[in-house]
Amino acid sequence: MKTISTYNFRGKRALIRVDFNVPLNKATMEVTDATRIKAAIPTIKKVLNDGGSVVLMSHMGRPKNVPEPIFSLKNIISEIEKHLGHSVSFASDCIGERAFEKSAALQAGEVLLLENLRFHQREKKGGEDFAELLAKHGDVYINDAFGTAHRAHASTTVVTKFFPNDKMFGYLIEKEIESVDKVLNSTQKPLTAIVGGAKVSSKITIITKLLDKVDSLIIGGGMAYTFAKAMGGKVGNSLIENDFLETAKEIITEAKAKNVKLLIPIDTVASDEFSDEAETQICSTHAIPDGWMGLDIGDNAAEAFKAEILASKLILWNGPMGVFEMSKFQKGTKEIALAVAEATENGAFSLVGGGDSVAAVNKFNLANRVSHVSTGGGAMLEYLEGKQLPGIAAILND
């Protein structure tokens, strides 16, 4: 398999699948989080520095298979130019005569951005005819869109058929694969996984998979209350999944059998309503009064979790500890983020993934203090679960 580091792009047009599905301020149409754009810059610069040209393709949002101004990639050109330090031209469609003329006319050192791939329904359907048209834009194909690697779409998977000898991963996907492999396959110990978020149901597969790998499993967020109730606790009006109480009990039993230290929050910041203006009280996670709901971990839980994190050599973090978007309930997530950063600075390897976890490390300005921030929440989870990602397999399989 060819690699981006050893490939010479001189005189080549590189068709790069990036993931520029970034959030926008709906009023100003400005990018509010450029993490994914910044992550793709090294790959783009490698091609340009070699003397090649670049054609960028991406999706944005969930348009109804027709052009919608709010989802136009034209809105993010200035943000790409800012981080790339280079002008970027634009094609108002990703296929069609005008788009092909623009890509064919590219000179060494030039960059062209194609319009949103999902303005065409054949993208998500994996249409081979559509993929063949996209392939006309390049001499070599690079997939650097980890966030869509778990989708068998035309631009991530099918297009590789038309580059049998000139397809490769970009630097970002290389690092994503390396980081997940390091967590799953390293002999370093101890390995701690921090799994948060609202529901056990959305994380059951990854939790089950991790029980065979980790030394410690920290449970936070809304899902902690399902575990607390499964252990016989009273959780008031906290979010619980009654259908998964038996599942939670099985996880508790399995963790014990596999000698995995399972940590549930000792205490909770409870609120009388889901609001930043609500009344709050600290109480045991297993004794939340009726009419109150847990919205963050308490100080004792944060200290216990922090001690476990600081004793770790490998750390995986997916999911916040509470409703960190509200100032009253952000302390627990912030404390965990700081602990992961401190452990990293002490020599641990830390992988942070999942939209809310990434948003948290960015909110608290800690992204540069952890080892790797994954750009693909769903893709990272599926890869951790051991699933074959179509976008990865399409490059690996000749």
C-alpha positions as CSV (number, residue, x, y, z in Angstrom):
1,M,0.0,0.0,0.0
2,K,1.3,3.5,-0.9
3,T,1.7,6.0,1.9
4,I,1.4,9.8,1.7
5,S,4.8,10.2,3.3
6,T,6.7,8.3,0.6
7,Y,4.5,9.4,-2.4
8,N,5.8,12.2,-4.7
9,F,2.9,14.4,-5.8
10,R,4.9,16.5,-8.2
11,G,2.7,17.2,-11.3
12,K,-0.2,15.2,-9.8
13,R,-3.7,16.3,-9.0
14,A,-4.7,14.8,-5.7
15,L,-8.4,14.2,-5.1
16,I,-8.7,14.4,-1.3
17,R,-11.8,13.3,0.6
18,V,-11.8,15.5,3.7
19,D,-14.4,15.9,6.4
20,F,-15.3,19.5,6.5
21,N,-18.7,18.9,8.1
22,V,-18.1,21.7,10.5
23,P,-20.6,23.6,12.6
24,L,-21.7,27.1,11.5
25,N,-23.3,30.1,13.2
26,K,-26.6,30.2,11.4
27,A,-26.8,34.0,11.7
28,T,-23.4,34.8,10.3
29,M,-22.6,31.5,8.5
30,E,-19.2,31.6,10.2
31,V,-17.4,28.4,11.3
32,T,-17.7,27.9,15.1
33,D,-15.3,25.0,15.4
34,A,-12.6,24.5,12.8
35,T,-11.1,21.3,14.4
36,R,-11.8,19.2,11.3
37,I,-10.4,21.8,8.9
38,K,-7.2,22.2,10.9
39,A,-6.8,18.4,11.0
40,A,-6.7,18.2,7.2
41,I,-4.1,20.9,6.7
42,P,-0.9,18.7,6.9
43,T,-2.2,16.4,4.2
44,I,-3.1,19.3,1.9
45,K,0.3,21.0,2.5
46,K,2.2,17.8,1.7
47,V,0.7,17.6,-1.8
48,L,1.3,21.3,-2.4
49,N,4.9,21.3,-1.1
50,D,5.7,18.3,-3.4
51,G,4.5,20.4,-6.4
52,G,1.1,18.9,-6.9
53,S,-2.4,20.4,-7.0
54,V,-5.4,19.6,-4.7
55,V,-9.1,19.0,-5.3
56,L,-11.0,18.9,-2.0
57,M,-14.3,17.1,-1.7
58,S,-16.5,16.9,1.4
59,H,-20.1,16.7,2.6
60,M,-21.8,19.1,5.0
61,G,-24.9,18.6,7.0
62,R,-27.9,16.6,5.8
63,P,-29.3,18.3,2.8
64,K,-32.3,16.7,1.0
65,N,-30.2,15.7,-2.0
66,V,-30.6,19.1,-3.6
67,P,-28.5,22.3,-3.2
68,E,-29.4,24.2,0.0
69,P,-27.5,27.5,0.6
70,I,-27.1,26.8,4.4
71,F,-25.1,23.6,3.5
72,S,-23.0,25.1,0.8
73,L,-19.2,24.6,1.2
74,K,-18.8,28.1,-0.2
75,N,-19.5,29.3,3.4
76,I,-16.3,27.8,4.7
77,I,-13.8,28.9,2.0
78,S,-12.4,31.8,4.1
79,E,-11.9,29.5,7.1
80,I,-10.0,27.0,4.9
81,E,-7.8,29.8,3.5
82,K,-7.1,31.1,7.0
83,H,-5.7,27.8,8.3
84,L,-4.1,26.8,5.0
85,G,-2.5,30.2,4.4
86,H,-3.4,29.7,0.7
87,S,-6.1,30.8,-1.7
88,V,-8.8,28.3,-2.5
89,S,-11.0,28.4,-5.6
90,F,-14.5,26.9,-5.7
91,A,-16.6,24.8,-8.0
92,S,-20.4,25.3,-7.6
93,D,-21.0,21.6,-8.2
94,C,-18.9,18.5,-7.4
95,I,-19.5,17.1,-10.9
96,G,-20.5,18.6,-14.2
97,E,-18.7,20.3,-17.1
98,R,-17.7,23.5,-15.3
99,A,-16.3,21.6,-12.3
100,F,-14.3,19.3,-14.6
101,E,-12.9,22.3,-16.5
102,K,-11.8,23.9,-13.2
103,S,-10.0,20.7,-11.9
104,A,-8.4,20.0,-15.3
105,A,-7.0,23.5,-15.4
106,L,-5.3,23.3,-12.0
107,Q,-1.7,24.3,-11.9
108,A,0.9,23.0,-9.4
109,G,0.3,24.6,-6.0
110,E,-3.4,25.4,-6.6
111,V,-6.4,24.2,-4.5
112,L,-10.0,23.7,-5.7
113,L,-12.9,23.0,-3.3
114,L,-15.9,21.1,-4.8
115,E,-19.5,21.8,-3.7
116,N,-21.2,19.6,-1.1
117,L,-21.2,16.0,-2.2
118,R,-24.6,15.3,-0.6
119,F,-26.3,17.7,-3.0
120,H,-26.4,14.5,-5.0
121,Q,-28.3,11.4,-3.7
122,R,-25.9,9.1,-5.4
123,E,-23.2,10.0,-2.9
124,K,-24.9,8.3,0.1
125,K,-26.2,5.5,-2.1
126,G,-22.7,4.7,-3.2
127,G,-23.4,5.1,-6.9
128,E,-20.6,3.8,-9.0
129,D,-21.4,6.1,-11.9
130,F,-21.2,9.1,-9.5
131,A,-17.9,7.8,-8.0
132,E,-16.5,7.5,-11.6
133,L,-17.4,11.1,-12.3
134,L,-15.7,12.2,-9.0
135,A,-12.6,10.2,-10.0
136,K,-12.2,12.4,-13.1
137,H,-11.0,15.2,-10.8
138,G,-7.7,13.5,-9.8
139,D,-4.7,11.4,-10.7
140,V,-4.4,10.1,-7.2
141,Y,-6.9,9.6,-4.4
142,I,-6.4,10.4,-0.7
143,N,-8.9,9.6,2.0
144,D,-8.4,11.8,5.0
145,A,-12.0,11.9,6.2
146,F,-12.0,9.6,9.3
147,G,-15.4,11.0,10.4
148,T,-17.1,9.3,7.4
149,A,-14.9,6.2,7.1
150,H,-17.7,4.1,8.6
151,R,-19.9,5.0,5.6
152,A,-19.9,3.1,2.3
153,H,-20.5,6.2,0.3
154,A,-19.3,7.0,-3.3
155,S,-16.6,9.4,-2.2
156,T,-15.2,7.3,0.6
157,T,-15.3,3.8,-0.7
158,V,-16.5,3.3,-4.3
159,V,-14.2,5.9,-5.8
160,T,-11.2,3.9,-4.8
161,K,-12.0,1.4,-7.6
162,F,-10.8,4.0,-10.1
163,F,-7.5,4.5,-8.4
164,P,-6.3,0.9,-8.1
165,N,-2.6,1.8,-7.9
166,D,-2.8,5.4,-6.5
167,K,-4.9,5.4,-3.4
168,M,-3.8,6.1,0.2
169,F,-4.7,7.5,3.6
170,G,-3.9,11.1,4.5
171,Y,-1.9,12.0,7.7
172,L,-5.1,12.4,9.7
173,I,-6.5,8.9,9.1
174,E,-3.0,7.4,9.6
175,K,-2.9,9.1,13.0
176,E,-6.5,8.0,13.9
177,I,-5.7,4.4,13.1
178,E,-2.4,4.5,14.9
179,S,-4.1,6.1,18.0
180,V,-6.9,3.5,18.3
181,D,-4.5,0.6,17.7
182,K,-2.3,2.0,20.4
183,V,-5.2,2.0,22.9
184,L,-6.4,-1.5,21.9
185,N,-3.2,-3.3,21.3
186,S,-0.5,-1.7,23.5
187,T,1.0,-3.7,26.3
188,Q,1.2,-0.6,28.5
189,K,-0.8,-0.8,31.6
190,P,-2.9,0.4,33.3
191,L,-5.5,1.3,30.6
192,T,-8.5,3.4,31.8
193,A,-11.6,4.0,29.7
194,I,-13.9,6.9,30.6
195,V,-17.3,6.4,29.1
196,G,-19.9,9.1,29.5
197,G,-23.0,10.4,27.7
198,A,-26.7,10.0,28.1
199,K,-27.5,6.4,27.4
200,V,-26.2,3.0,28.1
201,S,-27.9,1.7,24.9
202,S,-25.7,3.8,22.6
203,K,-22.5,2.6,24.3
204,I,-23.3,-1.0,25.2
205,T,-21.2,-2.5,22.4
206,I,-18.1,-0.5,23.1
207,I,-18.4,-1.0,26.9
208,T,-18.6,-4.8,26.3
209,K,-15.6,-4.7,24.0
210,L,-13.6,-2.6,26.4
211,L,-14.1,-5.0,29.3
212,D,-11.6,-7.4,27.6
213,K,-9.0,-4.6,27.3
214,V,-9.2,-2.2,30.2
215,D,-8.0,-2.2,33.8
216,S,-10.5,0.4,34.9
217,L,-13.8,1.6,33.5
218,I,-15.2,4.9,34.6
219,I,-18.9,5.5,34.0
220,G,-20.3,9.1,33.9
221,G,-23.0,11.2,32.4
222,G,-26.6,10.2,32.2
223,M,-25.9,6.5,31.8
224,A,-24.5,6.4,35.3
225,Y,-28.0,6.6,36.8
226,T,-29.1,3.4,35.0
227,F,-26.1,1.7,36.6
228,A,-27.0,3.2,40.0
229,K,-30.6,2.0,39.8
230,A,-29.4,-1.4,38.7
231,M,-27.3,-1.6,41.9
232,G,-30.4,-0.9,43.9
233,G,-30.0,2.9,44.2
234,K,-32.8,5.6,44.2
235,V,-32.1,8.0,41.3
236,G,-35.1,10.4,41.6
237,N,-36.0,11.9,38.2
238,S,-32.6,11.2,36.6
239,L,-32.4,9.9,33.1
240,I,-32.6,6.1,33.2
241,E,-33.2,3.3,30.6
242,N,-35.3,0.7,32.3
243,D,-34.9,-1.6,29.4
244,F,-31.2,-1.7,30.1
245,L,-31.2,-2.3,33.8
246,E,-30.4,-6.0,33.3
247,T,-27.7,-5.1,30.8
248,A,-26.1,-2.8,33.4
249,K,-26.2,-5.6,36.0
250,E,-24.5,-7.9,33.5
251,I,-21.8,-5.4,32.9
252,I,-21.2,-5.0,36.6
253,T,-21.0,-8.8,37.0
254,E,-18.7,-9.2,34.0
255,A,-16.4,-6.4,35.1
256,K,-16.0,-8.2,38.5
257,A,-15.3,-11.5,36.8
258,K,-12.7,-10.0,34.5
259,N,-11.1,-8.0,37.4
260,V,-11.9,-4.7,35.8
261,K,-12.3,-1.9,38.3
262,L,-15.7,-0.3,37.6
263,L,-16.2,3.2,38.9
264,I,-19.7,4.8,39.2
265,P,-20.0,8.4,40.5
266,I,-20.0,8.4,44.4
267,D,-22.0,11.7,44.4
268,T,-24.0,13.8,42.1
269,V,-25.0,17.4,41.4
270,A,-28.7,17.1,41.3
271,S,-31.2,19.7,40.0
272,D,-34.9,20.2,40.4
273,E,-35.2,21.0,36.7
274,F,-33.2,20.8,33.5
275,S,-32.1,24.4,33.5
276,D,-29.0,26.5,34.2
277,E,-31.2,28.6,36.6
278,A,-32.4,25.6,38.6
279,E,-31.8,24.8,42.3
280,T,-29.1,22.3,42.9
281,Q,-27.9,20.1,45.7
282,I,-25.1,17.5,46.2
283,C,-26.3,14.0,47.1
284,S,-25.3,10.4,46.9
285,T,-25.7,9.0,43.3
286,H,-27.6,6.1,45.0
287,A,-29.9,8.4,47.0
288,I,-31.3,11.2,44.8
289,P,-34.5,12.6,46.1
290,D,-37.8,12.3,44.2
291,G,-38.3,15.3,41.9
292,W,-34.5,15.8,41.5
293,M,-32.3,14.7,38.6
294,G,-28.6,14.1,38.4
295,L,-26.9,16.4,35.9
296,D,-23.2,16.2,36.8
297,I,-20.8,14.2,38.9
298,G,-20.0,15.6,42.4
299,D,-16.6,16.6,43.8
300,N,-16.0,13.2,45.5
301,A,-16.7,11.4,42.3
302,A,-14.4,13.8,40.4
303,E,-11.6,13.2,42.9
304,A,-12.0,9.4,42.7
305,F,-12.0,9.5,38.9
306,K,-9.0,11.8,38.8
307,A,-6.9,9.5,41.0
308,E,-7.7,6.6,38.6
309,I,-6.8,8.7,35.5
310,L,-3.6,9.9,37.0
311,A,-2.5,6.4,37.7
312,S,-3.0,5.3,34.1
313,K,-0.6,4.9,31.2
314,L,-3.3,4.7,28.5
315,I,-6.6,6.7,28.6
316,L,-9.6,6.5,26.3
317,W,-12.3,9.2,26.9
318,N,-15.7,9.1,25.1
319,G,-18.5,11.1,26.5
320,P,-19.0,13.9,29.1
321,M,-19.7,13.6,32.8
322,G,-22.7,15.8,32.8
323,V,-24.6,18.5,31.0
324,F,-21.4,20.5,30.5
325,E,-23.1,22.9,28.1
326,M,-24.7,24.5,31.2
327,S,-22.3,26.4,33.5
328,K,-23.8,24.9,36.6
329,F,-23.2,21.4,35.4
330,Q,-19.8,21.7,33.7
331,K,-17.4,21.3,36.6
332,G,-17.3,17.5,36.5
333,T,-16.5,17.3,32.8
334,K,-13.9,20.0,33.2
335,E,-12.2,18.2,36.1
336,I,-12.0,15.0,34.1
337,A,-10.6,16.9,31.1
338,L,-7.9,18.5,33.3
339,A,-7.1,15.2,34.8
340,V,-6.6,13.6,31.3
341,A,-4.4,16.5,30.3
342,E,-2.3,16.2,33.5
343,A,-1.9,12.5,33.0
344,T,-0.8,13.1,29.4
345,E,1.8,15.6,30.5
346,N,3.0,12.9,33.0
347,G,3.6,10.5,30.1
348,A,0.3,8.8,29.5
349,F,-1.2,8.4,26.0
350,S,-4.7,9.8,25.8
351,L,-7.3,9.4,23.0
352,V,-10.3,11.6,23.2
353,G,-13.2,10.9,20.8
354,G,-16.9,11.5,20.3
355,G,-18.5,14.8,19.5
356,D,-19.3,15.9,23.1
357,S,-15.8,14.9,24.4
358,V,-14.1,16.8,21.6
359,A,-16.4,19.8,22.3
360,A,-15.4,19.6,25.9
361,V,-11.7,19.6,25.4
362,N,-12.1,22.5,23.0
363,K,-14.4,24.4,25.3
364,F,-11.8,24.2,28.1
365,N,-8.8,24.8,25.7
366,L,-7.2,21.5,26.4
367,A,-7.1,19.9,22.9
368,N,-3.3,20.6,22.6
369,R,-2.7,18.9,26.0
370,V,-4.0,15.4,25.1
371,S,-2.3,13.0,22.8
372,H,-5.0,12.8,20.1
373,V,-8.4,14.2,19.6
374,S,-10.4,12.0,17.1
375,T,-12.3,13.8,14.4
376,G,-14.7,10.9,14.0
377,G,-17.0,10.0,16.9
378,G,-19.1,7.3,15.3
379,A,-16.2,6.0,13.2
380,M,-13.9,5.8,16.2
381,L,-16.4,3.9,18.2
382,E,-17.0,1.4,15.4
383,Y,-13.3,1.0,14.9
384,L,-12.8,0.4,18.7
385,E,-15.6,-2.2,18.5
386,G,-13.6,-4.1,16.0
387,K,-15.9,-3.4,13.0
388,Q,-14.4,-3.1,9.5
389,L,-14.8,0.5,8.3
390,P,-15.6,0.6,4.6
391,G,-13.5,3.7,4.0
392,I,-10.5,2.1,5.6
393,A,-11.0,-1.3,4.0
394,A,-11.3,0.3,0.5
395,I,-7.7,1.7,0.8
396,L,-6.2,-1.4,2.4
397,N,-7.7,-3.9,0.0
398,D,-6.0,-3.9,-3.4
